[in-house]
């Protein structure tokens, strides 16, 4: 894949399986952007932007927002691809 890391098939290296089974999830620019938006919104709600100043609990929640946002976008992409392939 040109603009992101594929997750599934043979993984980052690629291989014959990727020619048969498309990647399950794609960590691309849109997924990274969504994760950043979610993490940024949390920092906005705190009014703080220096990650070193966050408590352990705040940092854990920030990281959760970033990862969840990226996974949300990756899942949306996967679902849109599945809907395109269903013939009924």
N, C-alpha and C positions, 0 to 999 in steps of 0.2 A: 504494500500500500504506500502511496506517495506521501501522504500528509499525516500519518499517525501510526501508532503502534498497534498491531493486531494482537488480540488475545483469543486463543483458540487454535484449532488446527495444529500446526507444528510450532506455533508461537512466533517469536521474534525472527527466528532463522528462516522460516518458510520451508517449503518442501513439497513433495508430491501430494500430501494430504490437503494442502491449501488449494490445489488445483481442483480437487473434488469437493471438499467441504469448505465453504467460505468461513472466515473468522467469525466467532460468536459475538465479540464486542470489539469496538474500535475506539481507542483512546486518541482522539484527534483534537484539532484546535478548538472545535466547538465544545467538546467535553471539558477541556482544560479551562476554557473561558467560563463555562457554567460553574465549575468548581470554584474558580476565582471570584465570581460574582457572589456566590453563596458565602464564602469565607469573608469577603469584603463587607457584605451586608451585616454579618455578625460583628465585625470590628467597628463598623459604623454605629451599631446599637450600643457598643461599649464606649464609644468616643475615644478609643485608643487604637494606635496603629503599630506600635513597637512591640513585636512579638515577644521580645525578651522581658517585657513588663507584665505579661499575662501570667495569671496564676496557673498552676498545673491543670486545674479543672477548666479554666477558660481556654487554655491552649488545646486541650483535648476536644472541647466542643468546637473550636475553630477548625481543627483538623478534620473532625467529623463533618462539618459543613462543606469543606472543600471536597472530600472524598465522595460524600453523598451527592453533591451537585454534579460531579463528573459522572458518577454511576447513573444518575438520573438521565443525563443526556445520552450516555452510551445505551441505556435501556430503550430510550425513545427511538434511537436509530435502529436498534435490533428489531423492535416491534414494527417500525415502518417497513423494514425489509421483509419481514414475515408477511405482512399484509399484502405486499406487492406480489408475493409468490403464491398466494392462495387463489385458486382458480374459481372459487364460488363465493 
